[in-house]
Amino acid sequence: MTNTKFSHYVMVDSVNTATDVLQVLKRENISDKDIGVISKDSEIAIADLPQVDLSEKSQLPEALKRGALLGSGSGLLAGVLLTVFPAAGITLGGAALLGMTAAGGTVGAWSASMIGISESSELVKQFESAIDSGKTLILCRLPSTQANAIFDAISSQSFGVTNKGEIQQ
């Protein structure tokens, strides 16, 4: 599994419930930068909730690395082949080799990012069926010493919390 900045999660029934849970988290001094919400509910756009960024909910970072690596390798190989076996009598030097490596890396990163952005991250895949069924996922980074007290505060309210816990890395 990929590393994530989040350590805990809370699964709730709706965006309205997520707003209530966020109020509890904020009362416990958890800042917006330590909270991310994922939902397919259309109300999330108007709820003004801190959403999970693209690098957390998709395979984008991993895809960029793979694409750049494979593209650079392909560009380098093409450059070496053109240097050793010149096409149409054109002789290439070191600058052309470097340029082909960079171009290959750029094209590889771009094409792989188009695929990676459409794939859910390992973190989101754990909760995908619940999110698809209309649940709202709240991811948060909680100090380990406060996590149980914060979960108790959330549980003491009559929210529609369906699941909560620590994210397994």
C-alpha positions, -999 to +999 in steps of 0.1 A: +000+000+000+012+035-006+021+059+021-006+083+031-008+113+054-040+100+069-040+077+099-078+072+107-111+071+089-148+076+097-175+064+073-208+082+075-242+080+058-243+114+042-225+147+036-247+164+063-234+138+088-199+144+076-203+181+084-213+172+119-184+149+124-160+176+111-173+200+137-163+174+164-129+170+148-124+208+148-135+211+184-107+186+191-082+209+174-078+188+142-071+213+113-086+212+078-052+202+064-054+170+084-089+161+071-101+149+037-135+139+026-144+116-003-180+112-015-200+107-047-229+126-032-237+157-052-241+178-020-204+176-014-198+205-038-219+229-018-209+216+017-175+233+017-157+203+032-120+197+030-116+173+001-089+147-004-064+158-030-058+140-063-025+124-051-044+107-022-074+094-041-058+083-074-027+064-086-013+096-101+020+099-082+029+062-088+019+064-125+040+096-130+071+078-116+066+047-137+058+066-168+088+089-165+111+060-158+099+038-186+096+067-211+132+079-202+145+044-208+127+041-241+140+075-252+175+066-242+173+033-260+159+050-292+187+076-289+214+050-286+200+031-315+199+062-337+234+071-326+248+037-334+227+031-366+222+066-381+190+068-401+192+085-435+228+094-429+221+118-400+247+115-372+234+122-337+256+133-308+252+135-270+228+164-270+204+145-292+207+115-269+199+137-239+170+153-258+155+120-267+158+107-232+141+138-218+114+137-245+107+100-238+104+108-201+080+136-207+058+115-231+059+086-207+050+106-177+021+123-195+006+091-209+010+072-177-006+101-157-037+099-179-041+063-169-031+068-132-055+097-126-084+074-135-074+046-111-083+047-074-055+046-049-050+016-026-064+037+002-096+045-016-100+009-030-104-003+006-136+018+009-147+019-028-179-003-024-191+019+005-184+051-014-202+038-045-232+030-024-235+066-013-215+067+019-191+096+027-156+088+038-137+111+062-100+106+063-080+123+090-046+124+107-051+121+144-025+120+171-024+085+184-028+097+220-061+114+211-076+090+186-097+070+211-110+101+228-119+117+195-137+085+184-155+084+217-166+120+212-179+112+177-197+080+190-214+099+218-233+120+193-262+105+174-245+107+140-250+082+112-214+068+116-213+034+100-176+026+106-145+041+120-109+030+127-073+032+120-060+029+084-039-002+079-007+007+061 
